[in-house]
Amino acid sequence: MMFVISKLVIVLLSPVLWIVIVFLWGWFSKKSVRKKRCSIAGTIMLLFFTNPFIISQLILAYQPAKVTLRSNENYSAGILLGGFAGMNKTDGQKYFSEQSDRFIQTVLLYKSGHIKRIIVAAGDGSVFNRGDFREGDFVQEQLVAMGIPAADIAVDRDSRNTAENAINSKKIVDSLQLPAPYVLITSALHMPRAQKTFTRAGIEVIPYPAAFFIRPPDSVVPTDYILPSASALRYWDMYLREITGSLMYWITGRG
């Protein structure tokens, strides 16, 4: 139930949804004063949530900095969290998403000797048609295709969210008797919540953020402040999802 509720809350917090609601409220309102107020409020909301500078600064303040391991830093395993691959049900093909840098970084960590084994924590986070695609199975196939021995890969293919990732990963590292700490690999924006959740589950991790879709600016020009960007709306969705997820995990004692 909590899984479904969390998905619903994320949808209800989308800025696009509320911008549309405000404009529609004004459009169908019979009172001219309310029409004007809704028009002004909707315009302000639209300008605010499409401003790339505002959301970029919020995300930069929230996500951790990029990590580089020293040459002598070697760990028994890296835990790769899913959420970067999926299946298109129209053509039945499986695809990597823009978040797949975490997959690339995991392969590099293994190839460079920083991690000896890979634990793939990637199940099925869908609400409907569950079981149609198991991300962990696909990721394991791709890792083997990259030349990584199947014996060095362990897969949690049943988890639906980060909390279950942590619980199932704990079972895997305990069963394989792998010494801590473990390198935790996920997107930079997701790392704060993931790290807290894994620590709460009793897993000592070294955060290794990847897939930085917002990076520190090498310059700030006036257009960063004034030109609206459609991508900013999507970044708001991702940012609010993490903030909401962290809050819900804190309330339920999972992170």
TAMOUR-V539655 format. One record per run of one state. SS is the DSSP state (@ for helix, = for strand, . for the rest). FROM is the first residue (numbers start at 1). TO is the last residue. If there is no record, write none. Layout:
SS|FROM|TO, SS|FROM|TO
This chain:
.|1|1, @|2|12, .|13|14, @|15|28, .|29|31, @|32|49, .|50|50, =|51|51, @|52|62, .|63|74, =|75|81, .|82|84, =|85|87, .|88|93, =|94|96, .|97|100, @|101|111, .|112|114, =|115|121, .|122|134, @|135|145, .|146|149, @|150|152, =|153|156, .|157|161, @|162|175, .|176|181, =|182|187, @|188|200, .|201|204, =|205|210, .|211|222, @|223|226, .|227|227, =|228|228, .|229|229, @|230|251, .|252|255
